[in-house]
Amino acid sequence: MRSTITISLPEKVRAQLDRVSKTEGVSRSDLVRESIRDYLFLRQFRAIRKTMVPKASRQGIYTDQDVFDRVS
């Protein structure tokens, strides 16, 4: 199911959106949808990370290599 929303953009942002849309050959709607999905994913990732970093630190996990060593 889809819903339509209306947003307002500053002229410079709309112009950038139009340029990228033309360059990549995708619609403005597709770019905005992808951008919102990416933004929401990043917010969720940051929230999870904020919860997990202190727990990992208490277990001596500080780097990506520490995680890799634990799961390998």
Helices and strands as residue ranges (DSSP letters): H 11-24, H 28-58, H 64-71
